[in-house]
């Protein structure tokens, strides 16, 4: 690999950026299946103390069933709502901060229609640095599900 190609690959990689992301990031499902999407943040070594995540999804293909912040290192849930093509989760920690890869929550959908269902992390989502509440999120990675 040339030096240029290596630099380009490093510049476009999301492995070393502060990010919000969904797992699984892709999959194939059938109408009637249940999909559980995990929302995570990775602040690397930057101390953070809150995050707000707004997801959008095609309501004609996916039906919102529930969302949960159980198991998150962020111990205070400020918002946890969903339905009609959107999910909103806001969590924080009152004392201290977190670093590295952290669970924010999970969202459960039922597949109700065929097509390509993209679950996106809205641009309004962010991760707050603990020292000054500045949004430090550099990438917002959603998920795509092929449904038949």
C-alpha positions as CSV (number, residue, x, y, z in Angstrom):
1,X,0.0,0.0,0.0
2,X,1.4,3.4,-0.9
3,X,2.0,6.1,1.7
4,X,-0.8,8.2,0.2
5,X,-3.3,5.3,0.3
6,X,-2.3,4.6,3.9
7,X,-2.8,8.2,4.9
8,X,-6.2,8.3,3.1
9,X,-7.3,5.1,4.9
10,X,-6.3,6.6,8.3
11,X,-8.1,9.8,7.6
12,X,-11.3,8.1,6.7
13,X,-11.3,5.5,9.5
14,X,-13.8,6.0,12.3
15,X,-12.0,3.7,14.7
16,X,-10.0,6.6,16.3
17,X,-12.7,9.3,16.5
18,X,-15.2,10.1,19.2
19,X,-18.4,8.7,18.0
20,X,-22.0,7.6,18.6
21,X,-22.8,4.3,16.9
22,X,-25.3,1.5,16.5
23,X,-24.8,-2.2,16.7
24,X,-25.5,-4.2,14.7
25,X,-24.7,-1.8,11.9
26,X,-26.4,-4.0,9.3
27,X,-28.4,-7.2,8.9
28,X,-31.0,-9.1,6.9
29,X,-34.4,-9.7,8.5
30,X,-37.9,-10.8,7.7
31,X,-41.3,-9.2,8.4
32,X,-42.3,-10.2,11.9
33,X,-38.7,-10.3,13.2
34,X,-37.5,-8.4,16.3
35,X,-34.5,-6.2,15.9
36,X,-32.6,-5.0,19.0
37,X,-30.3,-2.1,18.3
38,X,-27.7,-1.1,20.8
39,X,-26.7,2.5,21.1
40,X,-23.1,3.2,22.1
41,X,-20.6,6.0,22.5
42,X,-16.9,5.9,22.3
43,X,-15.2,8.9,23.8
44,X,-11.7,7.3,23.6
45,X,-9.7,9.0,26.4
46,X,-11.9,12.2,26.6
47,X,-13.9,12.4,29.9
48,X,-17.6,12.8,29.2
49,X,-20.6,13.1,31.4
50,X,-23.7,13.1,29.2
51,X,-25.0,12.3,25.8
52,X,-28.2,12.9,23.9
53,X,-29.1,10.5,21.0
54,X,-31.9,11.2,18.5
55,X,-32.6,8.3,16.1
56,X,-34.8,8.3,13.1
57,X,-36.2,5.2,11.4
58,X,-38.8,4.4,8.7
59,X,-42.1,3.9,10.6
60,X,-43.5,2.0,7.6
61,X,-40.9,-0.7,8.0
62,X,-40.1,-0.7,11.7
63,X,-42.4,-0.5,14.7
64,X,-40.9,0.9,17.9
65,X,-41.5,-1.5,20.8
66,X,-39.4,-0.2,23.6
67,X,-36.1,1.4,24.7
68,X,-34.0,1.0,27.8
69,X,-30.9,2.5,29.4
70,X,-30.4,-0.5,31.8
71,X,-26.8,-1.3,32.1
72,X,-25.5,2.0,31.0
73,X,-22.6,3.6,32.8
74,X,-24.6,6.9,32.5
75,X,-26.7,6.4,35.7
76,X,-29.3,9.2,35.1
77,X,-31.8,8.9,32.4
78,X,-33.2,12.3,31.4
79,X,-35.2,11.2,28.3
80,X,-36.3,7.9,26.9
81,X,-39.1,8.1,24.4
82,X,-39.9,6.6,21.0
83,X,-42.4,6.0,18.3
84,X,-43.6,7.5,14.9
85,X,-40.2,7.3,13.3
86,X,-38.1,8.7,16.1
87,X,-36.3,7.7,19.3
88,X,-34.9,10.1,21.9
89,X,-32.5,9.1,24.7
90,X,-30.6,11.4,26.9
91,X,-28.4,10.1,29.7
92,X,-25.8,11.5,32.1
93,X,-23.8,10.9,35.2
94,X,-24.1,13.3,38.1
95,X,-20.7,12.9,39.7
96,X,-17.5,12.1,37.8
97,X,-17.1,11.2,34.1
98,X,-16.7,8.2,31.8
99,X,-14.1,7.5,29.1
100,X,-13.9,4.9,26.4
101,X,-16.6,2.7,24.8
102,X,-19.9,2.9,26.8
103,X,-23.4,1.5,26.5
104,X,-26.1,4.2,26.2
105,X,-29.1,2.0,25.7
106,X,-31.0,-0.4,23.5
107,X,-34.0,0.0,21.2
108,X,-36.3,-2.9,20.2
109,X,-38.2,-2.8,16.9
110,X,-40.6,-5.2,15.2
111,X,-40.2,-5.5,11.4
112,X,-43.6,-4.6,9.8
113,X,-42.7,-4.0,6.2
114,X,-40.2,-5.0,3.5
115,X,-37.5,-2.8,2.1
116,X,-34.3,-1.1,3.3
117,X,-34.6,0.2,6.8
118,X,-32.0,2.8,7.7
119,X,-31.8,3.8,11.4
120,X,-29.9,7.0,11.5
121,X,-28.2,9.0,14.3
122,X,-29.6,12.5,13.9
123,X,-27.2,15.5,13.6
124,X,-28.7,16.9,16.8
125,X,-27.2,14.0,18.8
126,X,-24.0,14.6,20.8
127,X,-21.6,13.7,23.5
128,X,-20.7,16.3,26.2
129,X,-17.2,16.7,27.4
130,X,-17.2,16.7,31.2
131,X,-15.0,19.8,31.7
132,X,-17.1,22.2,29.7
133,X,-20.1,20.5,28.1
134,X,-18.8,21.0,24.6
135,X,-20.1,18.4,22.1
136,X,-17.1,16.4,21.2
137,X,-18.8,13.8,18.9
138,X,-17.0,13.5,15.6
139,X,-19.0,10.7,13.9
140,X,-22.6,9.5,14.0
141,X,-22.9,6.0,12.6
142,X,-26.3,4.4,12.0
143,X,-27.5,1.0,10.8
144,X,-29.1,-0.5,7.7
145,X,-31.3,-3.5,7.6
146,X,-32.5,-5.3,4.5
147,X,-36.0,-6.6,5.1
148,X,-37.9,-9.2,3.0
